[in-house]
Amino acid sequence: MIVCIAEKPSVAKEIADILGARSRHDGYYEGNGYQVTWTFGHLCTLKEPHDYTPMWQRWSLGSLPMIPPRFGIKLIEDRGIEKQFSTIESLMQKADMIVNCGDAGQEGELIQRWVMQKARAKCPVKRLWVSSLTEEAIREGFANLKDQSEYQPLYEAGLSRAIGDWLLGMNATRLYTLKYGQNRQVLSIGRVQTPTLALIVKRHLEISNFVPQPYWELKTEYRGTTFNVTEGRFESEEAGREALEKITGRPFLVTDITAKNGTELPPRLYDLTSLQVDCNKKFALSAEQSLQIIQSLYEKKVTTYPRVDTTYLSDDIYPKCGNILKGLRDYQTLTLPLMEKPLAKSKKVFDNKKVTDHHAIIPTGVYPQGLTELEKKVYDLVARHFIAVFYPDCKFRSTTVLGVSADVNFKATGKEITQPGWRVVFAGEQQDDKEEKEKLLPSFAKGESGPHTPGLTEKWTQPPKAYTEATLLRAMETAGKLVEDEELRDAMKENGIGRPSTRAAIIETLFKRNYIRREKKNIVATSTGIELIGIIKNELLKSAELTGRWEKKLRDIEKKEYDAKKFIAELKEMLQEIVNSVLRDNERIDLSSAQK
């Protein structure tokens, strides 16, 4: 008998129907030589400190650091989980072969491997690896099952992540709670959550400590067009007034006109982070809500696997794109023009080198039915981005007009869309988070002159903006560095904090711990969060850049370019250093209790 194990009951049912295992039993389906069972996500977890020795039951500084000689797993204490595991164990003990049908990612691999270990499975194991849950994809996946050994590095990376989180989380939380918590509250420390909180606190302090400075802007209006002075802002009112008086009553002269043609590429396909960013901006959805919605769309077979960090497709997807577009029946006015000739194949979309386990999030071509209103909105984003990449580039003309009045130079810029290209897919929707400040200019002639209306305006410098979930996700992706350029951002992803699939949970954890709170769309640190980061002197725990380097090593383990044992050894060494430095600290810190 071949036993297949999926990550959710709903996915198990889909697989069972396709395999012909339609006889329902308690905890599994059977038929056609298959038994199809399921987990509920994690059934197992790493053992807790007291599971290793009774000495670690009680929190004490003398027991730190807690480093088990060998990490073990245990079943999560829950009657429903225990009952389902008993079924799984019974099936696996008698199986001739097991097919791991867990989510095709690091976490999915870890979930199912732990269950198989706990069930003491001895038979050969194959891996189902699919990017969507359509019948075609599942059948194709079963026709091309892989040996589990091919995914050993993926498991080692997931295990290293779990052990690293245990080592730092368990030890640092006890260490800081006992040393600074005054027996009033638990101070939760985490390998990813603490650097993320540090980013938010740093931004809070930048805003709090910001001292606004006045400056003056000189502009003039000529023929209904606003021209800005080219030398920029004036730091003193006196200098601004002097320039204003100089040009008042003097004519304005157009000295130069340049027009350049430019192109604008279609927006990238979505990875999980960019989708969460857009959902936060457009629909005010949290990262966690966006993840739940795109996961639901995946399970409803209408979009592909969501927990991805690439915006590219592999070359083998290109032949399938025509049929996917045909399946987008509600978008026929946009897709039919694409069917009149071969689809464009751009290296900005199709690039095997930019795709590892999974490609960007795209529609499957299955017609969406029974979607909620929010699911429809998120699906629409994915569908339109997919359609847009096959449209021509947007073409525009950028015009710059230079002028002068009494030796003071001015400039105005304008932009005219000459061929909308892919922009028709979004029907005038604003595509980026910068407002279109450039507008179409009237026709000017070099050498023309006439009266103008100058004005001097006092303004004040502004503090940095508080993080929103969208900007925080981007900051986590680039380890806190402000990066607008997409190519550079791609290069930095491997050093980001956390993985795309875990960032939403990290942010939610900080909310639950009352370290951060929402103020409208902004995310701000609470006094508890600020004080917690303040007492952490060790940069190893709160450096986004350093945590990013650990993330890079975890990815390298997955790619067989770094040794998992070395990664754990480095973490143990770092942990010992952290414990020693905190124990040596004699400064008394009174950490106030959490703000409600």
VEXDREN-2710 file (C-alpha; in Angstrom, 1 decimal):
% VEXDREN-2710
k/r/px/py/pz
1/MET/0.0/0.0/0.0
2/ILE/1.2/3.5/-0.9
3/VAL/0.6/6.0/1.9
4/CYS/0.3/9.7/0.9
5/ILE/0.5/12.4/3.5
6/ALA/-0.8/15.9/2.9
7/GLU/-0.6/19.0/5.0
8/LYS/-4.3/19.7/5.3
9/PRO/-7.5/17.6/5.1
10/SER/-8.8/19.6/2.1
11/VAL/-5.6/19.0/0.1
12/ALA/-5.7/15.3/1.1
13/LYS/-9.2/15.0/-0.3
14/GLU/-8.2/16.6/-3.6
15/ILE/-5.3/14.2/-4.0
16/ALA/-7.4/11.2/-2.9
17/ASP/-10.0/12.0/-5.6
18/ILE/-7.4/12.3/-8.3
19/LEU/-5.7/9.0/-7.2
20/GLY/-9.0/7.1/-6.9
21/ALA/-8.9/6.7/-3.2
22/ARG/-12.5/7.5/-2.5
23/SER/-13.3/5.3/0.4
24/ARG/-13.5/7.5/3.5
25/HIS/-12.1/6.2/6.8
26/ASP/-11.4/7.9/10.1
27/GLY/-8.4/10.0/9.4
28/TYR/-7.7/8.8/5.8
29/TYR/-9.0/7.9/2.4
30/GLU/-8.4/4.5/0.7
31/GLY/-8.6/3.0/-2.7
32/ASN/-6.8/2.0/-5.9
33/GLY/-3.7/1.0/-3.9
34/TYR/-3.4/4.3/-2.0
35/GLN/-4.1/5.5/1.5
36/VAL/-4.2/9.3/1.7
37/THR/-3.9/10.9/5.2
38/TRP/-3.1/14.4/6.5
39/THR/-1.6/16.5/9.2
40/PHE/-3.0/19.9/10.5
41/GLY/0.2/21.8/9.8
42/HIS/2.7/21.0/12.6
43/LEU/1.9/17.9/14.5
44/CYS/5.4/17.8/16.1
45/THR/7.7/20.3/17.6
46/LEU/11.1/20.5/19.2
47/LYS/11.2/19.3/22.8
48/GLU/10.9/21.9/25.5
49/PRO/13.8/22.5/28.0
50/HIS/12.2/20.4/30.8
51/ASP/11.8/17.5/28.4
52/TYR/15.6/17.1/28.4
53/THR/16.3/17.5/32.1
54/PRO/14.2/18.4/35.2
55/MET/16.9/21.0/36.0
56/TRP/15.6/23.1/33.1
57/GLN/12.0/23.1/34.4
58/ARG/12.8/26.1/36.7
59/TRP/14.0/29.3/35.2
60/SER/17.5/30.2/36.6
61/LEU/20.5/32.2/35.3
62/GLY/22.8/29.4/36.5
63/SER/21.3/27.0/34.0
64/LEU/22.1/29.2/31.0
65/PRO/22.9/28.6/28.3
66/MET/20.6/25.5/27.8
67/ILE/22.2/23.5/24.9
68/PRO/20.8/19.9/24.6
69/PRO/23.5/17.4/23.5
70/ARG/21.0/16.2/20.8
71/PHE/17.7/17.9/19.8
72/GLY/14.6/15.8/19.9
73/ILE/11.0/16.2/18.7
74/LYS/7.7/15.5/20.4
75/LEU/4.0/15.4/19.6
76/ILE/2.2/18.6/20.3
77/GLU/-0.2/18.0/23.2
78/ASP/-3.6/18.1/21.7
79/ARG/-6.3/15.4/21.7
80/GLY/-7.1/15.9/18.0
81/ILE/-3.5/15.9/17.0
82/GLU/-2.8/12.7/19.1
83/LYS/-5.7/10.9/17.5
84/GLN/-4.7/11.8/13.9
85/PHE/-1.1/10.9/14.6
86/SER/-2.1/7.5/15.8
87/THR/-3.8/6.9/12.5
88/ILE/-0.8/8.2/10.5
89/GLU/1.6/6.0/12.6
90/SER/-0.5/2.9/12.0
91/LEU/-0.7/3.5/8.2
92/MET/3.0/4.2/7.9
93/GLN/4.1/1.2/9.9
94/LYS/2.4/-1.0/7.3
95/ALA/3.2/1.0/4.2
96/ASP/5.2/-0.2/1.2
97/MET/6.0/3.3/0.2
98/ILE/5.2/6.9/1.5
99/VAL/4.7/9.9/-0.7
100/ASN/5.3/13.2/1.1
101/CYS/2.6/15.6/-0.3
102/GLY/3.4/18.4/2.1
103/ASP/3.6/22.0/0.9
104/ALA/6.6/22.3/-1.5
105/GLY/8.8/24.4/0.7
106/GLN/11.2/24.4/3.7
107/GLU/8.4/24.4/6.3
108/GLY/6.3/21.8/4.5
109/GLU/9.4/19.5/4.3
110/LEU/10.1/19.9/8.0
111/ILE/6.4/19.2/9.1
112/GLN/6.2/15.9/7.2
113/ARG/9.7/14.7/8.0
114/TRP/9.1/15.1/11.7
115/VAL/5.9/13.2/11.5
116/MET/7.6/10.3/9.6
117/GLN/10.4/10.3/12.1
118/LYS/8.0/10.2/15.1
119/ALA/6.0/7.4/13.3
120/ARG/9.3/5.4/12.9
121/ALA/8.6/5.0/9.2
122/LYS/11.0/2.5/7.6
123/CYS/9.8/2.2/4.0
124/PRO/11.1/4.2/0.9
125/VAL/9.8/7.8/0.7
126/LYS/9.0/9.8/-2.4
127/ARG/8.4/13.5/-2.7
128/LEU/5.5/15.2/-4.6
129/TRP/6.6/18.6/-5.7
130/VAL/4.0/20.8/-7.3
131/SER/3.5/24.6/-7.7
132/SER/-0.3/24.4/-8.0
133/LEU/-3.1/22.1/-6.8
134/THR/-4.8/21.7/-10.2
135/GLU/-5.6/18.2/-11.3
136/GLU/-3.1/18.5/-14.1
137/ALA/-0.3/19.7/-11.8
138/ILE/-1.0/16.9/-9.3
139/ARG/-1.1/14.2/-12.0
140/GLU/2.1/15.5/-13.5
141/GLY/3.7/15.6/-10.1
142/PHE/2.7/11.9/-9.3
143/ALA/4.1/10.9/-12.7
144/ASN/7.4/12.5/-11.7
145/LEU/7.9/11.7/-8.0
146/LYS/11.4/12.4/-6.6
147/ASP/13.4/10.5/-4.1
148/GLN/13.2/12.1/-0.7
149/SER/17.0/12.3/-0.6
150/GLU/16.9/15.0/-3.2
151/TYR/15.3/17.3/-0.6
152/GLN/17.6/16.5/2.2
153/PRO/19.3/20.0/2.1
154/LEU/15.8/21.6/2.3
155/TYR/15.1/19.6/5.4
156/GLU/18.5/20.4/6.9
157/ALA/17.9/24.1/6.3
158/GLY/14.4/23.9/8.0
159/LEU/15.8/22.0/10.9
160/SER/18.7/24.4/11.3
161/ARG/16.2/27.3/11.4
162/ALA/14.1/25.6/14.0
163/ILE/17.1/24.7/16.2
164/GLY/18.5/28.2/15.8
165/ASP/15.2/29.8/16.8
166/TRP/15.0/27.4/19.8
167/LEU/18.6/28.1/21.0
168/LEU/18.2/31.9/20.9
169/GLY/14.5/32.1/21.8
170/MET/14.6/29.8/24.8
171/ASN/17.9/31.0/26.2
172/ALA/17.7/34.8/25.5
173/THR/14.1/35.0/26.7
174/ARG/15.0/33.4/30.0
175/LEU/18.2/35.4/30.3
176/TYR/16.6/38.9/29.8
177/THR/13.5/38.1/31.7
178/LEU/15.5/36.9/34.8
179/LYS/18.1/39.7/34.5
180/TYR/15.8/42.7/33.7
181/GLY/12.2/41.6/33.9
182/GLN/11.9/42.3/37.7
183/ASN/9.7/39.2/37.9
184/ARG/6.9/41.2/36.4
185/GLN/6.9/40.1/32.8
186/VAL/8.4/37.8/30.3
187/LEU/10.8/39.6/27.9
188/SER/10.4/37.7/24.6
189/ILE/13.6/37.6/22.5
190/GLY/13.8/36.0/19.0
191/ARG/16.3/35.5/16.3
192/VAL/14.1/37.4/13.8
193/GLN/11.5/39.2/16.0
194/THR/14.1/41.2/17.9
195/PRO/16.0/42.7/14.9
196/THR/12.5/43.5/13.4
197/LEU/11.5/45.3/16.6
198/ALA/14.9/47.1/16.6
199/LEU/14.1/48.5/13.1
200/ILE/10.7/49.8/14.4
201/VAL/12.3/51.3/17.6
202/LYS/15.1/52.9/15.6
203/ARG/12.6/54.6/13.3
204/HIS/10.5/55.7/16.4
205/LEU/13.6/57.3/17.9
206/GLU/14.5/59.0/14.6
207/ILE/11.0/60.5/14.5
208/SER/11.0/61.4/18.3
209/ASN/14.4/63.1/18.2
210/PHE/13.8/64.9/14.9
211/VAL/14.2/68.7/15.1
212/PRO/12.4/70.4/12.2
213/GLN/14.4/73.0/10.3
214/PRO/12.9/75.8/8.2
215/TYR/13.7/76.3/4.6
216/TRP/12.4/78.4/1.8
217/GLU/11.3/77.4/-1.8
218/LEU/11.3/79.9/-4.7
219/LYS/8.9/79.1/-7.5
220/THR/7.5/81.1/-10.3
221/GLU/4.5/80.6/-12.6
222/TYR/4.9/81.3/-16.3
223/ARG/2.1/80.6/-18.8
224/GLY/0.2/78.5/-16.3
225/THR/3.2/76.3/-15.5
226/THR/5.1/76.2/-12.2
227/PHE/8.9/76.4/-12.5
228/ASN/11.2/75.5/-9.6
229/VAL/14.4/77.3/-8.9
230/THR/17.3/74.9/-10.0
231/GLU/19.7/75.6/-7.1
232/GLY/17.2/74.0/-4.7
233/ARG/16.0/75.3/-1.4
234/PHE/17.2/78.3/0.5
235/GLU/18.4/77.7/4.0
236/SER/17.7/81.3/5.1
237/GLU/14.7/83.6/4.5
238/GLU/17.1/86.4/3.7
239/ALA/18.7/84.6/0.8
240/GLY/15.3/83.6/-0.5
241/ARG/14.0/87.2/-0.3
242/GLU/17.1/88.5/-2.0
243/ALA/16.5/86.1/-5.0
244/LEU/12.7/87.0/-5.0
245/GLU/13.4/90.7/-5.1
246/LYS/16.0/90.2/-7.9
247/ILE/13.4/88.6/-10.2
248/THR/10.3/90.5/-9.3
249/GLY/9.2/92.7/-12.2
250/ARG/11.9/91.2/-14.5
251/PRO/10.8/89.1/-17.5
252/PHE/11.1/85.3/-17.7
253/LEU/13.1/83.8/-20.6
254/VAL/12.9/80.3/-21.9
255/THR/16.5/79.2/-22.5
256/ASP/16.3/75.5/-23.4
257/ILE/13.8/72.8/-24.2
258/THR/14.7/69.1/-24.3
259/ALA/12.4/66.1/-25.0
260/LYS/13.5/62.5/-24.5
261/ASN/11.6/59.4/-25.3
262/GLY/11.5/56.7/-22.7
263/THR/10.0/53.3/-21.9
264/GLU/8.5/51.8/-18.8
265/LEU/8.6/48.1/-18.3
266/PRO/5.5/46.2/-17.0
267/PRO/5.4/45.7/-13.3
268/ARG/7.0/42.5/-12.1
269/LEU/5.1/39.3/-11.3
270/TYR/4.4/38.8/-7.6
271/ASP/6.5/37.1/-5.0
272/LEU/4.8/36.9/-1.6
273/THR/6.4/40.0/-0.2
274/SER/5.5/42.3/-3.1
275/LEU/1.9/40.9/-3.0
276/GLN/1.7/41.6/0.7
277/VAL/3.0/45.1/0.1
278/ASP/0.4/45.9/-2.6
279/CYS/-2.4/44.4/-0.5
280/ASN/-1.4/46.6/2.4
281/LYS/-1.3/49.7/0.2
282/LYS/-4.4/49.1/-1.8
283/PHE/-6.7/47.3/0.6
284/ALA/-5.1/48.0/4.1
285/LEU/-4.7/44.2/4.6
286/SER/-2.1/43.1/7.2
287/ALA/0.7/40.8/6.0
288/GLU/-1.0/37.9/7.8
289/GLN/-4.4/38.5/6.2
290/SER/-2.7/38.7/2.7
291/LEU/-0.9/35.4/3.3
292/GLN/-4.1/33.7/4.4
293/ILE/-6.0/35.0/1.4
294/ILE/-3.3/34.0/-1.2
295/GLN/-3.0/30.6/0.6
296/SER/-6.8/30.1/0.2
297/LEU/-6.6/31.0/-3.5
298/TYR/-3.8/28.4/-3.9
299/GLU/-6.0/25.8/-2.1
300/LYS/-8.9/26.7/-4.4
301/LYS/-6.6/25.9/-7.3
302/VAL/-6.8/29.4/-8.9
303/THR/-3.3/30.6/-8.1
304/THR/0.1/28.9/-7.8
305/TYR/2.2/28.2/-4.6
306/PRO/2.4/31.5/-2.7
307/ARG/5.3/31.2/-0.3
308/VAL/7.9/32.3/-2.9
309/ASP/10.6/34.9/-3.1
310/THR/11.1/35.2/-6.8
311/THR/9.3/37.4/-9.4
312/TYR/10.4/35.2/-12.3
313/LEU/9.0/32.2/-14.2
314/SER/11.1/29.2/-15.4
315/ASP/11.3/28.6/-19.2
316/ASP/9.1/25.5/-18.9
317/ILE/6.1/27.6/-17.9
318/TYR/6.2/29.7/-21.1
319/PRO/4.4/27.0/-23.3
320/LYS/1.6/26.9/-20.7
321/CYS/1.0/30.6/-20.6
322/GLY/-1.4/30.7/-23.6
323/ASN/-3.8/28.3/-22.0
324/ILE/-3.6/30.1/-18.6
325/LEU/-4.5/33.4/-20.4
326/LYS/-7.4/31.6/-22.2
327/GLY/-8.6/30.5/-18.7
328/LEU/-8.9/34.1/-17.5
329/ARG/-12.4/34.4/-19.0
330/ASP/-13.3/37.5/-17.1
331/TYR/-10.4/39.4/-18.7
332/GLN/-11.1/38.5/-22.3
333/THR/-11.0/42.1/-23.5
334/LEU/-7.4/42.2/-22.3
335/THR/-6.3/38.7/-23.2
336/LEU/-7.8/38.3/-26.7
337/PRO/-5.4/40.9/-28.3
338/LEU/-2.5/38.8/-26.9
339/MET/-3.8/35.7/-28.7
340/GLU/-3.4/37.2/-32.2
341/LYS/0.4/36.6/-32.2
342/PRO/3.0/34.6/-30.3
343/LEU/3.3/35.7/-26.7
344/ALA/6.2/37.9/-25.8
345/LYS/9.0/36.1/-23.9
346/SER/11.1/38.5/-21.9
347/LYS/14.2/37.7/-19.9
348/LYS/12.6/40.1/-17.3
349/VAL/9.9/37.4/-16.8
350/PHE/11.4/34.1/-17.9
351/ASP/14.8/33.2/-16.4
352/ASN/15.7/29.8/-15.1
353/LYS/18.6/31.3/-13.1
354/LYS/16.2/33.4/-11.0
355/VAL/14.0/30.4/-10.1
356/THR/14.9/27.7/-7.6
357/ASP/12.1/25.6/-6.1
358/HIS/9.2/27.7/-7.2
359/HIS/8.3/30.4/-9.7
360/ALA/6.4/33.7/-9.1
361/ILE/2.7/33.7/-8.1
362/ILE/0.5/33.5/-11.2
363/PRO/-3.0/32.3/-12.0
364/THR/-3.5/28.7/-12.9
365/GLY/-6.1/29.3/-15.5
366/VAL/-8.8/27.5/-13.4
367/TYR/-11.9/29.7/-13.4
368/PRO/-12.4/31.2/-9.9
369/GLN/-15.7/30.3/-8.2
370/GLY/-17.0/30.9/-4.7
371/LEU/-14.4/33.6/-3.8
372/THR/-14.9/36.1/-1.1
373/GLU/-14.8/39.8/-1.9
374/LEU/-11.3/40.1/-0.6
375/GLU/-10.2/37.0/-2.4
376/LYS/-11.6/38.5/-5.7
377/LYS/-9.5/41.6/-5.1
378/VAL/-6.3/39.7/-4.4
379/TYR/-6.9/37.4/-7.4
380/ASP/-7.5/40.4/-9.6
381/LEU/-4.0/41.8/-8.7
382/VAL/-2.4/38.5/-9.5
383/ALA/-4.3/38.1/-12.8
384/ARG/-3.6/41.6/-14.1
385/HIS/0.1/41.4/-13.2
386/PHE/0.3/38.1/-15.2
387/ILE/-1.6/39.6/-18.2
388/ALA/0.5/42.8/-18.1
389/VAL/3.9/41.1/-18.6
390/PHE/2.9/40.0/-22.1
391/TYR/1.9/43.5/-23.1
392/PRO/4.3/46.0/-24.8
393/ASP/6.3/48.5/-22.7
394/CYS/4.7/51.8/-21.9
395/LYS/6.3/54.6/-24.0
396/PHE/6.4/58.2/-22.9
397/ARG/8.0/61.5/-23.7
398/SER/9.7/63.4/-21.0
399/THR/10.1/67.2/-21.5
400/THR/12.3/69.6/-19.6
401/VAL/12.0/73.3/-20.0
402/LEU/14.7/75.6/-18.6
403/GLY/14.2/79.3/-18.0
404/VAL/15.9/82.3/-16.4
405/SER/15.0/85.6/-14.8
406/ALA/17.7/88.0/-13.7
407/ASP/20.3/85.3/-13.5
408/VAL/18.1/83.0/-11.4
409/ASN/17.6/79.7/-13.2
410/PHE/14.4/77.7/-13.2
411/LYS/13.2/74.3/-14.4
412/ALA/9.9/72.6/-15.2
413/THR/9.4/68.9/-16.2
414/GLY/6.5/67.1/-17.8
415/LYS/5.7/63.7/-19.0
416/GLU/3.4/62.5/-21.8
417/ILE/2.3/58.9/-22.3
418/THR/2.7/58.3/-26.1
419/GLN/1.8/54.6/-26.1
420/PRO/0.2/53.2/-23.0
421/GLY/1.2/49.6/-23.6
422/TRP/0.8/47.5/-20.5
423/ARG/-0.9/50.4/-18.6
424/VAL/-4.2/49.6/-20.4
425/VAL/-4.3/46.4/-18.2
426/PHE/-4.6/48.5/-15.1
427/ALA/-7.1/51.0/-16.6
428/GLY/-5.6/54.2/-15.2
429/GLU/-4.8/52.6/-11.7
430/GLN/-1.8/54.3/-10.0
431/GLN/1.0/51.8/-10.3
432/ASP/3.6/52.9/-7.8
433/ASP/3.5/54.7/-4.5
434/LYS/4.8/57.9/-5.9
435/GLU/2.2/60.3/-7.2
436/GLU/2.6/61.3/-10.8
437/LYS/4.0/64.7/-10.2
438/GLU/5.1/65.3/-13.8
439/LYS/2.4/66.5/-16.2
440/LEU/2.0/67.4/-19.8
441/LEU/3.5/70.9/-20.5
442/PRO/2.1/73.4/-22.9
443/SER/4.1/74.1/-26.0
444/PHE/7.1/76.4/-25.3
445/ALA/9.6/78.0/-27.8
446/LYS/13.2/78.6/-27.0
447/GLY/13.8/82.3/-26.7
448/GLU/10.3/83.3/-25.8
449/SER/9.9/85.7/-22.9
450/GLY/7.1/87.3/-20.9
451/PRO/5.9/88.2/-17.4
452/HIS/5.7/85.7/-14.6
453/THR/4.5/85.5/-11.0
454/PRO/7.3/84.5/-8.5
455/GLY/6.6/83.5/-4.9
456/LEU/8.6/82.4/-1.8
457/THR/7.2/79.8/0.5
458/GLU/8.4/78.8/4.0
459/LYS/8.5/75.1/4.6
460/TRP/9.9/72.8/7.3
461/THR/11.9/69.6/7.1
462/GLN/9.9/66.5/7.8
463/PRO/10.9/63.5/10.0
464/PRO/11.2/60.0/8.5
465/LYS/7.8/58.3/8.1
466/ALA/6.7/55.6/10.5
467/TYR/6.6/52.1/9.1
468/THR/3.5/50.7/7.6
469/GLU/3.2/46.9/7.1
470/ALA/4.1/47.5/3.5
471/THR/7.3/49.4/4.2
472/LEU/8.2/47.2/7.2
473/LEU/8.0/44.1/4.9
474/ARG/10.3/45.8/2.4
475/ALA/12.7/46.7/5.3
476/MET/12.8/43.1/6.4
477/GLU/13.4/42.0/2.9
478/THR/16.5/44.2/2.6
479/ALA/17.7/44.0/6.2
480/GLY/16.7/47.5/7.0
481/LYS/18.2/49.2/4.0
482/LEU/16.1/51.6/1.9
483/VAL/16.2/50.2/-1.6
484/GLU/14.0/51.4/-4.4
485/ASP/15.8/49.7/-7.3
486/GLU/14.2/46.3/-8.1
487/GLU/17.4/44.7/-9.4
488/LEU/19.4/45.7/-6.3
489/ARG/16.5/44.6/-4.1
490/ASP/16.6/41.2/-5.8
491/ALA/20.3/40.9/-5.0
492/MET/19.6/41.7/-1.3
493/LYS/16.8/39.2/-0.8
494/GLU/19.1/36.4/0.3
495/ASN/20.2/38.7/3.2
496/GLY/16.7/39.7/4.3
497/ILE/15.3/39.1/7.8
498/GLY/13.2/36.0/7.9
499/ARG/11.6/34.2/5.0
500/PRO/8.6/35.6/2.9
501/SER/6.4/32.9/4.5
502/THR/7.4/33.8/8.1
503/ARG/7.5/37.6/8.1
504/ALA/3.8/38.0/8.6
505/ALA/3.9/35.7/11.7
506/ILE/6.9/37.7/13.1
507/ILE/5.0/41.0/12.8
508/GLU/1.9/39.4/14.4
509/THR/4.0/38.1/17.3
510/LEU/5.3/41.6/18.0
511/PHE/1.7/42.8/18.1
512/LYS/0.7/40.0/20.5
513/ARG/3.7/40.7/22.8
514/ASN/2.5/44.3/22.9
515/TYR/5.9/45.5/21.6
516/ILE/4.3/47.3/18.7
517/ARG/0.8/48.7/18.0
518/ARG/-1.1/50.1/15.0
519/GLU/-1.9/53.8/14.7
520/LYS/-4.1/53.9/11.6
521/LYS/-1.9/52.4/8.9
522/ASN/1.3/53.1/10.8
523/ILE/3.2/50.6/13.0
524/VAL/4.7/52.2/16.1
525/ALA/6.7/50.8/19.0
526/THR/5.1/50.7/22.5
527/SER/7.1/51.9/25.5
528/THR/7.7/48.2/26.4
529/GLY/9.2/47.6/23.0
530/ILE/11.4/50.7/23.2
531/GLU/12.6/49.7/26.6
532/LEU/13.3/46.1/25.6
533/ILE/15.5/47.2/22.7
534/GLY/17.2/49.7/25.0
535/ILE/18.3/47.1/27.5
536/ILE/19.8/44.8/24.8
537/LYS/23.3/46.0/24.5
538/ASN/24.5/43.1/22.4
539/GLU/24.3/44.0/18.7
540/LEU/24.2/40.3/17.8
541/LEU/20.6/40.1/19.0
542/LYS/19.2/43.2/17.4
543/SER/21.2/43.8/14.2
544/ALA/19.1/43.4/11.1
545/GLU/22.3/43.1/9.0
546/LEU/23.7/40.3/11.1
547/THR/20.4/38.4/11.1
548/GLY/20.3/38.8/7.4
549/ARG/23.7/37.1/7.1
550/TRP/22.3/34.2/9.2
551/GLU/19.4/34.0/6.7
552/LYS/21.9/33.9/3.8
553/LYS/23.6/30.9/5.5
554/LEU/20.3/29.1/5.9
555/ARG/19.6/29.6/2.2
556/ASP/23.1/28.4/1.4
557/ILE/22.4/25.2/3.5
558/GLU/19.3/24.7/1.3
559/LYS/21.6/25.0/-1.8
560/LYS/24.3/22.7/-0.4
561/GLU/26.7/25.6/-0.2
562/TYR/27.0/25.7/3.6
563/ASP/27.2/23.1/6.4
564/ALA/24.2/22.9/8.8
565/LYS/26.5/21.7/11.6
566/LYS/28.7/24.7/11.2
567/PHE/25.7/27.0/11.3
568/ILE/24.5/25.5/14.6
569/ALA/28.0/25.5/16.1
570/GLU/28.3/29.3/15.3
571/LEU/24.9/29.9/17.0
572/LYS/26.0/28.1/20.1
573/GLU/29.2/30.1/20.3
574/MET/27.3/33.3/19.8
575/LEU/24.8/32.3/22.5
576/GLN/27.5/31.7/25.0
577/GLU/28.9/35.1/24.3
578/ILE/25.5/36.7/24.8
579/VAL/24.9/34.9/28.1
580/ASN/28.3/35.9/29.4
581/SER/28.0/39.6/28.4
582/VAL/24.5/39.9/30.1
583/LEU/25.6/38.1/33.3
584/ARG/28.6/40.5/33.5
585/ASP/26.3/43.5/33.2
586/ASN/25.9/45.2/36.7
587/GLU/23.7/48.1/35.4
588/ARG/20.4/48.3/37.2
589/ILE/17.5/48.7/34.7
590/ASP/13.9/49.2/35.8
591/LEU/11.8/48.0/33.0
592/SER/8.2/49.3/33.3
593/SER/5.4/46.9/32.9
594/ALA/3.7/46.5/29.5
595/GLN/1.4/49.3/28.4
596/LYS/-2.2/48.3/27.8
END
